[in-house]
Amino acid sequence: MSYMDSFSQRVFQLRKERGLSQRELGDSVGLSHKAISTLESGSRSTTIEKLIALADFLVFPPTTCWA
């Protein structure tokens, strides 16, 4: 499993746990709901800055997906 697959799954899991819609999460980190959808499905990546913003907002260290 690639780090992006792990990251995508973690974003999906934490978004659901926090009761956020894709639109709410996207608005919070400067991405569209479509970008969140494609990121969660693993069919799209984004910049490292956005990955860090997602990890910060969802409160998890992004490096846990890269180990």
Stockholm file with secondary structure:
# STOCKHOLM 1.0

chainA/1-67         MSYMDSFSQRVFQLRKERGLSQRELGDSVGLSHKAISTLESGSRSTTIEKLIALADFLVFPPTTCWA
#=GR chainA/1-67 SS CCHHHHHHHHHHHHHHHTTCCHHHHHHHHTCCHHHHHHHHHTSCCCCHHHHHHHHHHHTCCGGGGTC
#=GC SS_cons        CCHHHHHHHHHHHHHHHTTCCHHHHHHHHTCCHHHHHHHHHTSCCCCHHHHHHHHHHHTCCGGGGTC
//
